[in-house]
Amino acid sequence: MINDHSSDRTGEIVNTYAKKYSFIKAIHNKPPYSGKGKSGALNIGLKEAKGEFIVVYDADNTPEPDAVRNLAVALQKDKKAAAVVGKFRVTNAEKNLLTRFINIETITFQWLAQAGRWFWFKITTIPGTNFAIRKSVLDELGGWDERALSEDTELSIRVYNAGYYIRFNPSAVTWEQEPETWKVWWKQRTRWARGNMYVIGKYLLKFHKMKNKKVFIDLVYFLFTYFLFF
């Protein structure tokens, strides 16, 4: 559990569980290394990890009991897959009109953008949560890019370019809390936009040098989403 210099009782709660269960390790990321973004916190966790598979969940997630097992089993069965991504549902979908629309959006994204691209092109994108990736692949790629706000998208492109692929497995389900106010939603989406613009700028112009040309499908997808459609 990576506590990235939180200002609430996260550290205290994590320590309570770490004392109770030997398999839980509390990592308290403090200044000057803390607060630099999710990628930095993940890289600190990666250095401490000992397992064959790395499974990532955000703080606002509640995985179903068999979610981690389903991700791990899928990786064990498919030796060519570098990572397996699951499905997420919205915990607070009935809260208000905004969360209802977000719920529709997430369902659409998963069955069209994730499952659809996997079915037609054998391409899917690592999300920010509810995915498993081989530690050997992460070590080979040098972990997460700490300059990327959309660290999941950026990592996906490097995984494909290294000759691996990412599998979609909807049987691994997590429940996620979504923004309940327009202000929080707007802040989240502008962060996503900045992050994905960084990815487009990093890879689009040097696409011709990339080994896996399938990545172009993802780059076009994000280019349309964050520039043309917007």
N, C-alpha and C positions, 0 to 999 in steps of 0.2 A: 504494500500500500504506500503510494508516494504522496506525501503531504507537502505540497509545494507552497510553503510559507502562508498557509491559510490564516484568516483572521477570526475564524469561529472556533468551535470546540472539536474540529476534526482531529487534530493532533492528540488530544486527550482521549477521544473515543478510540482511535486507532491503537494507542498504547494499551488501553484496557483489553482489547481483543488480542493484541500481540502477546500479552502476559498470559492470557487464558489458553491460547492455541499456539503450539510450537511451530506450526507450518506458516504462520503469519509473521512477516517481517515489516516493521515500521521504518520507513525512510523519511526523515524530516529534512526537506530541502530548505536551507536558510541562506540569507544574504552572505556574500554577493552572488551566489549561484542560483538563487530562487527568483521566481516571478519573471522569467525570461521567455515564458511560453511553454506550451505542452510538449513540444519536441525536446526541449532541454530536460524536462522532468522525466520523459520517457527514456532518454539516453542514460540518465542516472540509474533508473530502474534496470535498464539492460545490462549495465555493468555488474549489478548485484544478482541478476538472474542466473540460475544454474540448470534450468530445465531445457529439454529439447525443443519445446514449443513455447512461444511467447503469446499470451492471450491478453488483450487490452480491453478494459472497460472504463468509461468515464464515470465521474462521481454521481451523475444524475441517472444512472442505469440500475435496473433491478433484473439481472439475468434469471431466466427460468432455471429450475434445478438441474436440467440435463443439457443446458446450453454449452458449457465448456466441454463436456464429454462429447457432444455431437461435433463440435469443431475439431477436437483432437482426433476423434475416430476418422473423420473425413480426411484429415492430413495423413494419418497412418495408412489408410487404404489407397490414397492417390499419391504415390511417391514422386510424381512429376510436378505436383502443385507446390508452390512456395508458400501460399497462404490460402485460407478458407474464410469467407465472410458469411455472417449469418443475417438474420432478418430482425428488424426492430419494430415494435409497436409503441403507440403513444399512451402513456399512463393517464394523462389528464386531458384526453380527447374531448370529453363532455364539459369541460370547464366553461368555455365561452365560444363565440363565433370564430375567433382567431385560432384557437386550438383545434376546432373542428376542421377548418381549412388546412391547417398543418397536417392533421391526420390524413386527409385525402391526398395531400401532396406526398407524404412519406410512403403511402401505399402505392401510389402511382409510380414514384421513383423506383421502388424496389421491384415491382413486377414488370415495368417497361425498361427503365435504364439499367437495372442490375440483372434481373432474370432474362430479359429480352436480349441484351447484348451477350450474355453468356450463352443463350440458346443459339443465336445466329452467328456470333463471331468468336465464341469462347473467350470473351473479355468481360471482366467485371472490375469494379474499383474498390479498393480498400476503404471502408468508412472510418470514421473517427473512433468507433467503438464496436464491440462484439465481433472481433475477428481474431484468428490465430495465424501466426507466421512462424516459420522455422527459424530458430535462433541462428543457425549456420548461415542462412540467407541474410539476415540482418547484419551479422558480423561481416560478411562478405561485402555488403553495400555500405558499411560504415555507419549503420544506425540511421536515425532520423535527421533530416536537414533542419537545423535549428533556425534558419532564416525563413522557413516556410510556415505561414499561418495555416495553410491547408496541407499539413504534413502527411495526411492520408493519401491525397491525390498525388503529391510529389513522389511518395514512396512507391505507389502503384506503377508509375511510369518507369522508375528505375528497376523494379522487379521484372517487368516485361522486357525491358531493354537488356537485362542480364540473361535472358533466355528462358525465364520461368513463366508460369501463368498463375492466375488467381481464380479460385473456384467459388461459386455461389452455393450455399447450403441453407435453405430456408427453414430447416428443422431446428437450427440453433437460434432461439428467440430471446431477445431482451426487451424489457419495457423501459421507455425513456421519457423523462419529463421535458416538455417543450415550453417555450416562452409563453407567458400568459398576458403580456402587455405588448402593445405595438412598439414601445420604446426599446424594450429588451429584444424583441424580434428584429427590429431595424439594426440594432447594434450587432447582433449575431450575423445577419445577412451581409452587412457591409464588411465584416471581418472575413466571411467566406469569399466575398467578391475580391477583396484585396489579395487573399491567399491564392485564389485560382488565377488571378491576373499574373501573379508572380510565377506560377507554374507555366502558364502560356508563354510568358516572356522568356523563361529559362529554356524551354524545349522547342518552341515552334520554329525559330530561325535556324536551329541546328538539327532539325528533323532529319535532313538528308544524311547526317552522320550516324543516326541511330540504327541499331542492328534489327530491332523488331519494328517493322513498318505498321503493324496493327495499332501501335500507339497513336497513329495519326487519327484514328477514329475517335479516341478520347480527346485529343487536342481540338478537333473540330467541334465535338460535343460541347466542350467548355467555352470555346470561342463563340459559338452561337448563343449559349446561355448567358454569358456575361458581357458580350459586346453587341451582337446583332439583334438578338431578341430584346435585350434590355433597352 
